[in-house]
């Protein structure tokens, strides 16, 4: 209830590391979504190699809004999230030559549902790949989106800044 708290998260499922049993992760994720619902707060969802389960669980909480951070799912799941009123956020990975699905999603995604992030200290964009990521590098991700959408970097930065402010209720 502290006024500086603007969201619940990062919460979600991570099947990559397999350190915590999946059933326990799902149970905790549901409890965290229920908390967000009670508090009427948005959530930031971590979904690593758990797209199907993550999406199925958030569908159980139609009153919760949020963002899938570090998005790595497909176009169809992104469309489902948009229909549900959710945001989709991307890191510097979208600048990598081997980014397969992101360009198609970014060409389709309504701009009002797009967020950009650093995921600092990880996922620095090209040409900084492998370095410690920070907010000074977000412009490279914005440039990639601008190229895919036929916009300027300034336009992408302005829209994603406003999206972030609205999402976190700081506009």
Contact map, one row per residue, 1 for C-alpha under 8 A:
111010000000000000000000000000000000000000000000000000000000000000000000000000000000000000000000000000000000000000000000000000000000000000000000000000000000000000000000000
111110000000000000000000000000000000000000000000000000000000000000000000000000000000000000000000000000000000000000000000000000000000000000000000000000000000000000000000000
111111000000000000000000000000000000000000000000000000000000000000000000000000000000000000000000000000000000000000000000000000000000000000000000000000000000000000000000000
011111000000000000000000000000000000000000000000000000000000000000000000000000000000000000000000000000000000000000000000000000000000000000000000000000000000000000000000000
111111100000000000000000000000000000000000000000000000000000000000000000000000000000000000000000000000000000000000000000000000000000000000000000000000000000000000000000000
001111110000000000000000000000000000000011000000000000000000000000000000000000000000000000000000000000000000000000000000000000000000000000000000000000000000000000000001100
000011111000000000000000000000000001000011110000000000000000000000000000000000000000000000000000000000000000000000000000000000000000000000000000000000000000000000000001000
000001111110000000000000000000010001000011110000000000000000000000000000000000000000000000000000000000000000000000000000000000000000000000000000000000000000000000000000000
000000111110000000000000000000000000000000111000000000000000000000000000000000000000000000000000000000000000000000000000000000000000000000000000000000000000000000000000000
000000011111000000000000000000000000000000111100000000000000000000000000000000000000000000000000000000000000000000000000000000000000000000000000000000000000000000000000000
000000011111100000000000000010010000000000111100000000000000000000000000000000000000000000000000000000000000000000000000000000000000000000000000000000000000000000000000000
000000000111110000000000110010000000000000001110000001000000000000000000000000000000000000000000000000000000000000000000000000000000000000000000000000000000000000000000000
000000000011111000000100110010000000000000000111010001000000000000000000000000000000000000000000000000000000000000000000000000000000000000000000000000000000000000000000000
000000000001111111000000100000000000000000000111110000000000000000000000000000000000000000000000000000000000000000000000000000000000000000000000000000000000000000000000000
000000000000111111000100000000000000000000000001110000000000000000000000000000000000000000000000000000000000000000000000000000000000000000000000000000000000000000000000000
000000000000011111000000000000000000000000000001100000000000000000000000000000000000000000000000000000000000000000000000000000000000000000000000000000000000000000000000000
000000000000011111110000000000000000000000000000000000000000000000000000000000000000000000000000000000000000000000000000000000000000000000000000000000000000000000000000000
000000000000011111111100000000000000000000000000000000000000000000000000000000000000000000000000000000000000000000000000000000000000000000000000000000000000000000000000000
000000000000000011111000000000000000000000000000000000000000000000000000000000000000000000000000000000000000000000000000000000000000000000000000000000000000000000000000000
000000000000000011111101100000000000000000000000000000000000000000000000000000000000000000000000000000000000000000000000000000000000000000000000000000000000000000000000000
000000000000000001111111100000000000000000000000000000000000000000000000000000000000000000000000000000000000000000000000000000000000000000000000000000000000000000000000000
000000000000101001011111110000000000000000000000000000000000000000000000000000000000000000000000000000000000000000000000000000000000000000000000000000000000000000000000000
000000000000000000001111111000000000000000000000000000000000000000000000000000000000000000000000000000000000000000000000000000000000000000000000000000000000000000000000000
000000000000000000011111111100000000000000000000000000000000000000000000000000000000000000000000000000000000000000000000000000000000000000000000000000000000000000000000000
000000000001110000011111111110000000000000000000000000000000000000000000000000000000000000000000000000000000000000000000000000000000000000000000000000000000000000000000000
000000000001100000000111111111000000000000000000000000001000000000000000000000000000000000000000000000000000000000000000000000000000000000000000000000000000000000000000000
000000000000000000000011111111100000000000000000000000000000000000000000000000000000000000000000000000000000000000000000000000000000000000000000000000000000000000000000000
000000000000000000000001111111110000000000000000000000000000000000000000000000000000000000000000000000000000000000000000000000000000000000000000000000000000000000000000000
000000000011100000000000111111111000000000000000000000000000000000000000000000000000000000000000000000000000000000000000000000000000000000000000000000000000000000000000000
000000000000000000000000011111111100000000000000000000001000000000000000000000000000000000000000000000000000000000000000000000000000000000000000000000000000000000000000000
000000000000000000000000001111111110000000000000000000000000000000000000000000000000000000000000000000000000000000000000000000000000000000000000000000000000000000000000000
000000010010000000000000000111111111000000000000000000000000000000000000000000000000000000000000000000000000000000000000000000000000000000000000000000000000000000000000000
000000000000000000000000000011111111100000100000000000000100100100000000000000000000000000000000000000000000000000000000000000000000000000000000000000000000000000000000000
000000000000000000000000000001111111110000000000000000000000100000000000000000000000000000000000000000000000000000000000000000000000000000000000000000000000000000000000000
000000000000000000000000000000111111111000000000000000000000000000000000000000000000000000000000000000000000000000000000000000000000000000000000000000000000000000000000000
000000110000000000000000000000011111111111100000000000000000000100000000000000000000000000000000000000000000000000000000000000000000000000000000000000000000000000000000000
000000000000000000000000000000001111111110000000000000000000101100000000000000000000000000000000000000000000000000000000000000000000000000000000000000000000000000000000000
000000000000000000000000000000000111111110000000000000000000000000000000000000000000000000000000000000000000000000000000000000000000000000000000000000000000000000000000000
000000000000000000000000000000000011111110000000000000000000000000000000000000000000000000000000000000000000000000000000000000000000000000000000000000000000000000000000000
000000000000000000000000000000000001111111000000000000000000000100000000000000000000000000000000000000000000000000000000000000000000000000000000000000000000000000000000000
000001110000000000000000000000000001111111100000000000000000000110000000000000000000000000000000000000000000000000000000000000000000000000000000000000000000000000000000000
000001110000000000000000000000000001000111110000000000000000000111100000000000000000000000000000000000000000000000000000000000000000000000000000000000000000000000000011000
000000111110000000000000000000001001000011111000000000000000000111100000000000000000000000000000000000000000000000000000000000000000000000000000000000000000000000000000000
000000111110000000000000000000000000000001111100000000000000000001111000000000000000000000000000000000000000000000000000000000000000000000000000000000000000000000000000000
000000001111000000000000000000000000000000111110000000000000000001111000000000000000000000000000000000000000000000000000000000000000000000000000000000000000000000000000000
000000000111110000000000000000000000000000011111000000000000000000011100000000000000000000000000000000000000000000000000000000000000000000000000000000000000000000000000000
000000000001110000000000000000000000000000001111111001000000000000011110000000000000000000000000000000000000000000000000000000000000000000000000000000000000000000000000000
000000000000111100000000000000000000000000000111111000000000000000000001000000000000000000000000000000000000000000000000000000000000000000000000000000000000000000000000000
000000000000011100000000000000000000000000000011111000000000000000000000000000000000000000000000000000000000000000000000000000000000000000000000000000000000000000000000000
000000000000111000000000000000000000000000000011111111000000000000000000000000000000000000000000000000000000000000000000000000000000000000000000000000000000000000000000000
000000000000000000000000000000000000000000000011111111100000000000000000100000000000000000000000000000000000000000000000000000000000000000000000000000000000000000000000000
000000000000000000000000000000000000000000000000011111110000000000000000000000000000000000000000000000000000000000000000000000000000000000000000000000000000000000000000000
000000000000000000000000000000000000000000000000011111111000000000000000000000000000000000000000000000000000000000000000000000000000000000000000000000000000000000000000000
000000000001100000000000000000000000000000000010011111111100000000000000000000000000000000000000000000000000000000000000000000000000000000000000000000000000000000000000000
000000000000000000000000000000000000000000000000001111111110000000000000000010000000000000000000000000000000000000000000000000000000000000000000000000000000000000000000000
000000000000000000000000000000000000000000000000000111111111000000000000000000000000000000000000000000000000000000000000000000000000000000000000000000000000000000000000000
000000000000000000000000010001000000000000000000000011111111100000000000000000000000000000000000000000000000000000000000000000000000000000000000000000000000000000000000000
000000000000000000000000000000001000000000000000000001111111110100000000000000000000000000000000000000000000000000000000000000000000000000000000000000000000000000000000000
000000000000000000000000000000000000000000000000000000111111110000000000000000000000000000000000000000000000000000000000000000000000000000000000000000000000000000000000000
000000000000000000000000000000000000000000000000000000011111110000000000000000000000000000000000000000000000000000000000000000000000000000000000000000000000000000000000000
000000000000000000000000000000001100100000000000000000001111111100000000000000000000000000000000000000000000000000000000000000000000000000000000000000000000000000000000000
000000000000000000000000000000000000000000000000000000000111111110000000000000000001000000000000000000000000000000000000000000000000000000000000000000000000000000000000000
000000000000000000000000000000000000100000000000000000000000111110000000000000000000000000000000000000000000000000000000000000000000000000000000000000000000000000000000000
000000000000000000000000000000001001100111100000000000000100111111000000000000000000000000000000000000000000000000000000000000000000000000000000000000000000000000000000000
000000000000000000000000000000000000000011100000000000000000011111100000000000000001110000000000000000000000000000000000000000000000000000000000000000000000000000000000000
000000000000000000000000000000000000000001111000000000000000000111110000000000000000011000000000000000000000000000000000000000000000000000000000000000000000000000000010000
000000000000000000000000000000000000000001111000000000000000000011111000000000000000011110000000000000000000000000000000000000000000000000000000000000000000000000000000000
000000000000000000000000000000000000000000011110000000000000000001111110000000000000011110000000000000000000000000000000000000000000000000000000000000000000000000000000000
000000000000000000000000000000000000000000011110000000000000000000111110000000000000000111000000000000000000000000001000000000000000000000000000000000000000000000000000000
000000000000000000000000000000000000000000000110000000000000000000011111000000000000000011100000000000000000000000001010000000000000000000000000000000000000000000000000000
000000000000000000000000000000000000000000000010000000000000000000011111100000000000000111100000000000000000000000000000000000000000000000000000000000000000000000000000000
000000000000000000000000000000000000000000000001000000000000000000000111110000000000000000000000000011000000000000000000000000000000000000000000000000000000000000000000000
000000000000000000000000000000000000000000000000001000000000000000000011111011000000000000000000000010000000000000000000000000000000000000000000000000000000000000000000000
000000000000000000000000000000000000000000000000000000000000000000000001111111000000000000000000000011001000000000000000000000000000000000000000000000000000000000000000000
000000000000000000000000000000000000000000000000000000000000000000000000111111100000000000000000000010011000000000000000000000000000000000000000000000000000000000000000000
000000000000000000000000000000000000000000000000000000000000000000000000011111110000000000000000000000000000000000000000000000000000000000000000000000000000000000000000000
000000000000000000000000000000000000000000000000000000100000000000000000111111111000000000000000000000000000000000000000000000000000000000000000000000000000000000000000000
000000000000000000000000000000000000000000000000000000000000000000000000111111111100000100000000000000001000100000000000000000000000000000000000000000000000000000000000000
000000000000000000000000000000000000000000000000000000000000000000000000001111111110000000000000000000000000100000000000000000000000000000000000000000000000000000000000000
000000000000000000000000000000000000000000000000000000000000000000000000000111111111000000000000000000000000000000000000000000000000000000000000000000000000000000000000000
000000000000000000000000000000000000000000000000000000000000000000000000000011111111111100000000000000000000000000000000000000000000000000000000000000000000000000000000000
000000000000000000000000000000000000000000000000000000000000000000000000000001111111111000000000000000000000000010000000000000000000000000000000000000000000000000000000000
000000000000000000000000000000000000000000000000000000000000000000000000000000111111110000000000000000000000000000000000000000000000000000000000000000000000000000000000000
000000000000000000000000000000000000000000000000000000000000010010000000000000011111110000000000000000000000000000000000000000000000000000000000000000000000000000000000000
000000000000000000000000000000000000000000000000000000000000000010000000000000001111111000000000000000000000000000000000000000000000000000000000000000000000000000000000000
000000000000000000000000000000000000000000000000000000000000000011110000000000001111111100000000000000000000000010000000000000000000000000000000000000000000000000000000000
000000000000000000000000000000000000000000000000000000000000000001110000000000001100111110000000000000000000000011100000000000000000000000000000000000000000000000000000000
000000000000000000000000000000000000000000000000000000000000000000111010000001001000011111000000000000000000000011100000000000000000000000000000000000000000000000000000000
000000000000000000000000000000000000000000000000000000000000000000111110000000000000001111100000000000000000000001111000000000000000000000000000000000000000000000000000000
000000000000000000000000000000000000000000000000000000000000000000001110000000000000000111111100000000000000000001111000000000000000000000000000000000000000000000000000000
000000000000000000000000000000000000000000000000000000000000000000000110000000000000000011111100000000000000000000011110001110000000000000001000000000000000000000000000000
000000000000000000000000000000000000000000000000000000000000000000000000000000000000000001111111000000000000000000001100001111000000000001011000000000000000000000000000000
000000000000000000000000000000000000000000000000000000000000000000000000000000000000000001111111001000000000000000000000001110000000000000000000000000000000000000000000000
000000000000000000000000000000000000000000000000000000000000000000000000000000000000000001111111001001100000000000000000000010000000000000001001000000000000000000000000000
000000000000000000000000000000000000000000000000000000000000000000000000000000000000000000011111101000000000000000000000000011000000000000011001000000000000000000000000000
000000000000000000000000000000000000000000000000000000000000000000000000000000000000000000011111111000000000000000000000000011000000000000000000000000000000000000000000000
000000000000000000000000000000000000000000000000000000000000000000000000000000000000000000000011111000000000000000000000000000000000000000000000000000000000000000000000000
000000000000000000000000000000000000000000000000000000000000000000000000000000000000000000000001111100000000000000000000000000000000000000000000000000000000000000000000000
000000000000000000000000000000000000000000000000000000000000000000000000000000000000000000001111111111100000000000000000000000000000000000000000000000000000000000000000000
000000000000000000000000000000000000000000000000000000000000000000000000000000000000000000000000011111100000000000000000000000000000000000000000000000000000000000000000000
000000000000000000000000000000000000000000000000000000000000000000000001111000000000000000000000001111111000000000000000000000000000000000000000000000000000000000000000000
000000000000000000000000000000000000000000000000000000000000000000000001010000000000000000000100001111111100000000000000000000000000000000000000000000000000000000000000000
000000000000000000000000000000000000000000000000000000000000000000000000000000000000000000000100001111111110000000000000000000000000000000000000000100000000000000000000000
000000000000000000000000000000000000000000000000000000000000000000000000001000000000000000000000000011111111000000000000000000000000000000000000000000000000000000000000000
000000000000000000000000000000000000000000000000000000000000000000000000011001000000000000000000000011111111100000000000000000000000000000000000000000000000000000000000000
000000000000000000000000000000000000000000000000000000000000000000000000000000000000000000000000000001111111100000000000000000000000000000000000100110000000000000000000000
000000000000000000000000000000000000000000000000000000000000000000000000000000000000000000000000000000111111100000000000000000000000000000000000000110000000000000000000000
000000000000000000000000000000000000000000000000000000000000000000000000000000000000000000000000000000011111110000000000000000000000000000000000000000000000000000000000000
000000000000000000000000000000000000000000000000000000000000000000000000000001100000000000000000000000001111111011000000000000000000000000000000000000000000000000000000000
000000000000000000000000000000000000000000000000000000000000000000000000000000000000000000000000000000000001111111000000000000000000000000000000000000000000000000000000000
000000000000000000000000000000000000000000000000000000000000000000000000000000000000000000000000000000000000111111000000000000000000000000000000000000000000001100000000000
000000000000000000000000000000000000000000000000000000000000000000000000000000000000000000000000000000000000011111000000000000000000000000000000000000000000001100100000000
000000000000000000000000000000000000000000000000000000000000000000000000000000000100011100000000000000000000111111100000000000000000000000000000000000000000000000100000000
000000000000000000000000000000000000000000000000000000000000000000000000000000000000001111000000000000000000111111110000000000000000000000000000000000000000000100100000000
000000000000000000000000000000000000000000000000000000000000000000000000000000000000001111000000000000000000000011111000000000000000000000000000000000000000000110110000000
000000000000000000000000000000000000000000000000000000000000000000000000000000000000000011100000000000000000000001111100000000000000000001001100000000000000000100000000000
000000000000000000000000000000000000000000000000000000000000000000001100000000000000000011110000000000000000000000111110000000000000001001000000000000000000000000000000000
000000000000000000000000000000000000000000000000000000000000000000000000000000000000000000110000000000000000000000011111111100000000111011000000000000000000000000000000000
000000000000000000000000000000000000000000000000000000000000000000000100000000000000000000100000000000000000000000001111111000000000100000000000000000000000000000000000000
000000000000000000000000000000000000000000000000000000000000000000000000000000000000000000000000000000000000000000000111111100000001111000000000000000000000000000000000000
000000000000000000000000000000000000000000000000000000000000000000000000000000000000000000000000000000000000000000000111111100000001110000000000000000000000000000000000000
000000000000000000000000000000000000000000000000000000000000000000000000000000000000000000000000000000000000000000000111111100000111100000000000000000000000000000000000000
000000000000000000000000000000000000000000000000000000000000000000000000000000000000000000111000000000000000000000000111111110001100100000000000000000000000000000000000000
000000000000000000000000000000000000000000000000000000000000000000000000000000000000000000111000000000000000000000000101111111011111110010000000000000000000000000000000000
000000000000000000000000000000000000000000000000000000000000000000000000000000000000000000111111000000000000000000000000001111111000100011011000000000000000000000000000000
000000000000000000000000000000000000000000000000000000000000000000000000000000000000000000010011000000000000000000000000000111111000000000010000000000000000000000000000000
000000000000000000000000000000000000000000000000000000000000000000000000000000000000000000000000000000000000000000000000000011111000000000000000000000000000000000000000000
000000000000000000000000000000000000000000000000000000000000000000000000000000000000000000000000000000000000000000000000000111111110100000000000000000000000000000000000000
000000000000000000000000000000000000000000000000000000000000000000000000000000000000000000000000000000000000000000000000001111111110000000000000000000000000000000000000000
000000000000000000000000000000000000000000000000000000000000000000000000000000000000000000000000000000000000000000000000011100011111000000000000000000000000000000000000000
000000000000000000000000000000000000000000000000000000000000000000000000000000000000000000000000000000000000000000000000010100011111100000000000000000000000000000000000000
000000000000000000000000000000000000000000000000000000000000000000000000000000000000000000000000000000000000000000000001110100000111110000000000000000000000000000000000000
000000000000000000000000000000000000000000000000000000000000000000000000000000000000000000000000000000000000000000000111111110010011111010000000000000000000000000000000000
000000000000000000000000000000000000000000000000000000000000000000000000000000000000000000000000000000000000000000000101100100000001111111000000000000000000000000000000000
000000000000000000000000000000000000000000000000000000000000000000000000000000000000000000000000000000000000000000001101000000000000111111000000000000000000000000000000000
000000000000000000000000000000000000000000000000000000000000000000000000000000000000000000000000000000000000000000000000000000000000011111100000000000000000000000000000000
000000000000000000000000000000000000000000000000000000000000000000000000000000000000000000000000000000000000000000000100000110000000111111111000000000000000000000000000000
000000000000000000000000000000000000000000000000000000000000000000000000000000000000000000010000000000000000000000011100000010000000011111111100000000000000000000000000000
000000000000000000000000000000000000000000000000000000000000000000000000000000000000000000000000000000000000000000000000000000000000000111111110000000001000100000000000000
000000000000000000000000000000000000000000000000000000000000000000000000000000000000000000010010000000000000000000000000000011000000000011111111000000000000000000000000000
000000000000000000000000000000000000000000000000000000000000000000000000000000000000000000110110000000000000000000010000000010000000000011111111100000000000000000000000000
000000000000000000000000000000000000000000000000000000000000000000000000000000000000000000000000000000000000000000010000000000000000000001111111110000001001100000000000000
000000000000000000000000000000000000000000000000000000000000000000000000000000000000000000000000000000000000000000000000000000000000000000111111111000011001000000000000000
000000000000000000000000000000000000000000000000000000000000000000000000000000000000000000000110000000000000000000000000000000000000000000011111111100000000000000000000000
000000000000000000000000000000000000000000000000000000000000000000000000000000000000000000000000000000000100000000000000000000000000000000001111111110101001000000000000000
000000000000000000000000000000000000000000000000000000000000000000000000000000000000000000000000000000000000000000000000000000000000000000000111111111111011000000000000000
000000000000000000000000000000000000000000000000000000000000000000000000000000000000000000000000000000000000000000000000000000000000000000000011111111110000000000000000000
000000000000000000000000000000000000000000000000000000000000000000000000000000000000000000000000000000100110000000000000000000000000000000000001111111100000000000000000000
000000000000000000000000000000000000000000000000000000000000000000000000000000000000000000000000000000000110000000000000000000000000000000000000111111100000000000000000000
000000000000000000000000000000000000000000000000000000000000000000000000000000000000000000000000000000000000000000000000000000000000000000000000011111110000000000000000000
000000000000000000000000000000000000000000000000000000000000000000000000000000000000000000000000000000000000000000000000000000000000000000000000111111111011000000000000000
000000000000000000000000000000000000000000000000000000000000000000000000000000000000000000000000000000000000000000000000000000000000000000000010011001111111000000000000000
000000000000000000000000000000000000000000000000000000000000000000000000000000000000000000000000000000000000000000000000000000000000000000100110110000111111100000000000000
000000000000000000000000000000000000000000000000000000000000000000000000000000000000000000000000000000000000000000000000000000000000000000000000000000011111110000000000000
000000000000000000000000000000000000000000000000000000000000000000000000000000000000000000000000000000000000000000000000000000000000000000000000010000111111111000000000000
000000000000000000000000000000000000000000000000000000000000000000000000000000000000000000000000000000000000000000000000000000000000000000000110110000111111111100000000000
000000000000000000000000000000000000000000000000000000000000000000000000000000000000000000000000000000000000000000000000000000000000000000100100000000001111111110000000000
000000000000000000000000000000000000000000000000000000000000000000000000000000000000000000000000000000000000000000000000000000000000000000000000000000000111111111000000000
000000000000000000000000000000000000000000000000000000000000000000000000000000000000000000000000000000000000001100000000000000000000000000000000000000000011111111100000000
000000000000000000000000000000000000000000000000000000000000000000000000000000000000000000000000000000000000001101110000000000000000000000000000000000000001111111110000000
000000000000000000000000000000000000000000000000000000000000000000000000000000000000000000000000000000000000000000100000000000000000000000000000000000000000111111111000000
000000000000000000000000000000000000000000000000000000000000000000000000000000000000000000000000000000000000000000000000000000000000000000000000000000000000011111111100001
000000000000000000000000000000000000000000000000000000000000000000000000000000000000000000000000000000000000000111100000000000000000000000000000000000000000001111111110000
000000000000000000000000000000000000000000000000000000000000000000000000000000000000000000000000000000000000000000100000000000000000000000000000000000000000000111111111000
000000000000000000000000000000000000000000000000000000000000000000000000000000000000000000000000000000000000000000000000000000000000000000000000000000000000000011111111111
000000000000000000000000000000000000000000000000000000000000000000000000000000000000000000000000000000000000000000000000000000000000000000000000000000000000000001111111111
000000000000000000000000000000000000000001000000000000000000000001000000000000000000000000000000000000000000000000000000000000000000000000000000000000000000000000111111110
000001100000000000000000000000000000000001000000000000000000000000000000000000000000000000000000000000000000000000000000000000000000000000000000000000000000000000011111111
000001000000000000000000000000000000000000000000000000000000000000000000000000000000000000000000000000000000000000000000000000000000000000000000000000000000000000001111111
000000000000000000000000000000000000000000000000000000000000000000000000000000000000000000000000000000000000000000000000000000000000000000000000000000000000000000001111111
000000000000000000000000000000000000000000000000000000000000000000000000000000000000000000000000000000000000000000000000000000000000000000000000000000000000000001001101111
